[in-house]
Amino acid sequence: MRIFSRVALACLLAFSMNVNAEAAGKNDKRRSTAIQHDYSAFYTVQRVSVRTGCFPDKLEAILAHIAKQTGKKPMVTSGHRPRSGKSQHSRCFAADIRVPGVSEKRILAAARTAPGIGGIGRYCNGIVHVDIGPSRTWAHCGKKGKGSLANLKPKSKSRDT
């Protein structure tokens, strides 16, 4: 009798779990039909302290686009910086990146064609800034000031990697 009651209890428990799972599945279908993408596999971080957990899908899609265009994962050197004033970094809408083994020119070209791109910046140390803020471009080299990316064309005609 004891075995029979255990089997009956196990069947009842399994049946109730199945009913709950089906009900939860129906509720999920009503909530959202949008497909969620995980783009975080398309980039790496330079250090563990680089904050990227709050990146919106739009910014992660830009990084994924750059990875697809260049054939290599971008490395995020700076992400969310909460105390950076009016910067897009303070809102977690920007990333400073390098793509090891890929020329800066090629990274900039890939960023320009990314859907949803806002700002594109270039620093003299080879780091490229991408964000989802207002559309703008700049180049910044230390204390010399800022300039426009449109005016910065490479002097040599070397082949990009």
C-alpha positions as CSV (number, residue, x, y, z in Angstrom):
1,M,0.0,0.0,0.0
2,R,2.9,2.3,0.8
3,I,4.4,1.9,-2.7
4,F,1.0,2.6,-4.3
5,S,0.5,5.8,-2.4
6,R,4.1,7.0,-3.3
7,V,3.4,6.3,-7.0
8,A,0.1,8.0,-6.9
9,L,1.6,11.1,-5.2
10,A,4.5,11.2,-7.7
11,C,2.0,11.1,-10.6
12,L,-0.2,13.8,-9.0
13,L,2.9,16.0,-8.5
14,A,4.1,15.5,-12.1
15,F,0.7,16.3,-13.5
16,S,0.4,19.5,-11.5
17,M,3.9,20.6,-12.6
18,N,3.0,19.9,-16.2
19,V,-0.2,22.0,-15.9
20,N,1.7,24.9,-14.4
21,A,4.4,24.8,-17.1
22,E,1.7,24.9,-19.8
23,A,0.0,27.8,-18.2
24,A,3.3,29.7,-17.9
25,G,4.0,29.0,-21.5
26,K,0.7,30.5,-22.6
27,N,1.3,33.6,-20.5
28,D,4.8,34.1,-22.0
29,K,3.3,34.0,-25.5
30,R,0.9,36.8,-24.7
31,R,3.5,39.0,-23.1
32,S,5.9,39.4,-26.0
33,T,6.6,38.0,-29.4
34,A,9.9,40.0,-29.8
35,I,13.0,37.9,-30.2
36,Q,15.7,38.7,-27.7
37,H,19.2,38.7,-29.0
38,D,22.4,38.2,-27.0
39,Y,25.1,40.1,-28.8
40,S,27.6,39.9,-25.9
41,A,29.3,37.0,-27.7
42,F,30.4,39.4,-30.4
43,Y,32.8,41.4,-28.3
44,T,35.3,41.0,-25.5
45,V,36.5,43.4,-22.7
46,Q,40.0,44.5,-22.1
47,R,39.8,44.2,-18.3
48,V,37.3,42.6,-15.9
49,S,36.6,46.1,-14.6
50,V,35.2,47.4,-17.9
51,R,31.4,47.7,-17.4
52,T,29.3,46.4,-20.3
53,G,26.4,44.8,-18.5
54,C,24.1,47.7,-19.1
55,F,24.7,48.1,-22.8
56,P,21.4,48.3,-24.7
57,D,20.7,45.9,-27.5
58,K,21.2,48.7,-30.0
59,L,24.9,49.3,-28.9
60,E,25.6,45.6,-28.7
61,A,24.2,45.2,-32.3
62,I,26.7,47.9,-33.4
63,L,29.5,46.0,-31.9
64,A,28.2,42.8,-33.5
65,H,28.1,44.6,-36.9
66,I,31.7,45.7,-36.5
67,A,32.7,42.1,-35.6
68,K,30.9,40.8,-38.7
69,Q,32.5,43.4,-41.0
70,T,36.0,43.1,-39.7
71,G,36.0,39.3,-39.1
72,K,37.3,39.8,-35.5
73,K,35.7,40.6,-32.1
74,P,36.0,44.2,-30.9
75,M,37.7,44.6,-27.5
76,V,35.8,47.1,-25.3
77,T,38.4,49.3,-23.5
78,S,35.9,51.5,-21.8
79,G,32.1,51.1,-21.4
80,H,29.8,52.5,-18.7
81,R,31.5,55.3,-16.7
82,P,28.8,56.7,-14.4
83,R,30.7,59.8,-13.4
84,S,31.7,61.0,-16.9
85,G,29.4,64.1,-17.0
86,K,27.4,64.5,-20.2
87,S,29.2,61.8,-22.1
88,Q,27.2,58.9,-23.6
89,H,29.4,56.7,-21.4
90,S,27.6,58.0,-18.3
91,R,24.3,56.7,-19.7
92,C,25.8,53.4,-20.8
93,F,25.2,54.3,-24.5
94,A,28.9,54.3,-25.6
95,A,31.9,52.0,-26.0
96,D,35.5,52.7,-26.7
97,I,36.9,49.8,-28.7
98,R,39.9,48.4,-30.5
99,V,39.9,45.4,-32.9
100,P,43.2,43.6,-32.6
101,G,44.8,43.0,-36.0
102,V,42.4,45.3,-37.8
103,S,43.4,48.8,-39.0
104,E,41.6,51.8,-37.5
105,K,40.5,52.8,-41.0
106,R,38.6,49.5,-41.4
107,I,37.1,49.8,-38.0
108,L,35.8,53.3,-38.8
109,A,34.4,52.1,-42.1
110,A,32.5,49.3,-40.4
111,A,31.2,51.7,-37.7
112,R,29.9,54.1,-40.3
113,T,27.7,51.4,-41.9
114,A,26.4,50.0,-38.6
115,P,22.6,50.4,-38.2
116,G,21.6,52.7,-35.4
117,I,25.1,54.3,-35.1
118,G,25.2,57.7,-33.4
119,G,28.6,59.1,-32.6
120,I,31.9,57.9,-34.0
121,G,35.1,59.2,-32.5
122,R,38.7,58.6,-33.2
123,Y,41.6,58.9,-30.7
124,C,45.3,59.1,-31.7
125,N,46.1,56.0,-29.7
126,G,44.0,53.8,-32.1
127,I,40.9,53.6,-29.9
128,V,37.5,54.2,-31.7
129,H,34.4,55.5,-29.9
130,V,31.0,54.3,-30.9
131,D,27.7,55.3,-29.4
132,I,23.9,55.4,-30.0
133,G,23.5,59.1,-29.2
134,P,23.1,61.9,-31.7
135,S,24.9,61.5,-35.1
136,R,28.3,63.2,-35.0
137,T,32.0,62.4,-35.7
138,W,35.2,63.7,-34.2
139,A,38.9,63.0,-33.8
140,H,40.7,63.9,-30.6
141,C,44.5,63.9,-30.2
142,G,45.5,65.0,-26.8
143,K,45.8,68.8,-26.2
144,K,45.7,69.7,-29.9
145,G,42.0,69.8,-29.9
146,K,39.2,68.2,-31.8
147,G,38.7,67.9,-35.6
148,S,36.3,66.2,-38.0
149,L,36.7,62.6,-39.1
150,A,35.8,63.7,-42.7
151,N,38.9,65.8,-42.8
152,L,41.1,62.9,-41.6
153,K,42.1,60.9,-44.6
154,P,45.2,58.6,-44.5
155,K,48.2,59.9,-46.4
156,S,49.4,56.5,-47.6
157,K,47.6,54.1,-49.8
158,S,48.6,51.0,-47.8
159,R,46.3,48.0,-47.8
160,D,44.2,47.4,-44.8
161,T,44.3,44.2,-42.9
